[in-house]
Amino acid sequence: MSPYPYILTVTVLWLLYRWSWSRKLAGLPLPPGPRSLPFLGNVSDIDIVRPWRTYSEWKEKYGPIVSCRLMGQTVVIINSERIARQLLDQRSAIYSDRPTGPVPKLFGIDFITAFLPYGDTLRLHRRLFHQALRSDAADSYRDLYLDKARQLLSNLLDSPEAFEKHLFLYTASIIMSVTYGHDKVSWDAPPIKSVAELVELINVGLAPERGAILTAFPILTRLPAWFPGASFQRIAQRTRKLALESMNEPFEYVKRNMAAGNAPKSMVSDLLTEMDEGKEAFPEQAVKQIALTVFVAGFDTSSSTLSAFILAMVLNPEAQQLAQQEIDSIVGVDRLPDFYDRPSLKYVEAVFRETIRWHTVAPLGLPHATSSDDVFEGYFIPKGLSADPDCSLILPNIWDMSREGHDDPDVFKPERHFASDGTLLPDTIAAKPMWGFGRRGCPGRFIAEAATWSAVVHLLAAFRIMKAKDEAGKEIEVKEEFTSGVVCRPVPFQCSFVLRTTDREKAIRLGD
């Protein structure tokens, strides 16, 4: 008997099942949210500069999962870590895609891991990242973090007014060493200069609201750069050029050193060696792509966290003083801290945790998309990968999650991380929402977390971080203000770094 009638019957039954399931889903409501205008949706309801604040306000009215419309597209906002874990972690098989749209390709960064659709290429990137940046690999770089932290202190001794550049350089030098084995870096030379500009332009160009407009009107991507209002085209032209430069130049540096037999250990050299020895089979292009991903993802976020820490210390001298008293009592004054001291520095750990909680570097992260329709607690969440106007993108409001369960969440208060008996609460910073969710979690989080802690504890040990004074000796006021974009950092401010002891200066200079 021919199998075709059987196959036809099964196919028809499956299609009928899908049709009836779709009709069932279609009868369910979307998550609650504000009423929207035709096509424009809720654009006028949202604070475009800081949309996470609007989404948090909607949480109070509609609940922890909210939906709205932006330029004809459904947006599902998750304002709860519990729900984010249930969907983005536990159902990661269908919540790990990215929304389709022209922006990453237009900007020439669609090959970066964070923007890849879920599929074979993303799985390859994730495997290579796990191999190179897992937790034990991150621990092997501890001496590097300490050396670079001492160099940061030395730079601040020489030119404290340029502290923002020193923070960028600290982060970049660690990334360059880990990724490419490139130890000597300069702010005004490639690839640092190119990557700094690239990251700044990406931050401007990739806001979800801009992406929604270009997705709704893809014809805009064809406008010439000179056309009025097409400034995004000029930005895109520049990012395409910078992305290629930033990907190729440091990679070729590693290959030249490997050919000469003097390549330092690095993520790129290790992966290329395994490929050459036949231990692994993957395209060289994939190594280039994940290397640039590490640079782009870590360059701005880690330095932004450190800038927020310095701002917090200027605004909260009491917390700073308590942390420094703890360092002096445990570490002493004749040396600088190291990772062996970390378990004993409880209050410093609380300051570190509070910095991360108090200032959310990427308030909305990057949007997720569902690869199929889903139902959650009676709400219909449409798939996010088609041209259908009912497709959706998923935004985790990480800013709101960082405030959940905390009294006075705007206040910088390290004490909130202690139990009532004075013990430090159990916590794992590397598992915080700021690192993302599920199969889209930050692969470099272990290195970023350790490197940031190293800088924080060294800054506390070496300096009193205070308000700067003007020519008349009057303190210059500092405001708690942050920029907007995919990544947010403190608005530029002035401060003063006062060396705490001459013994610490000796320890810093000995490390030069």
Summary of the structure (lengths in Angstrom):
residues: 512
radius of gyration: 24.6
end to end distance: 83.0
largest distance: 99.1
contacts: 1631
relative contact order: 0.15
helix: 57%
strand: 9%
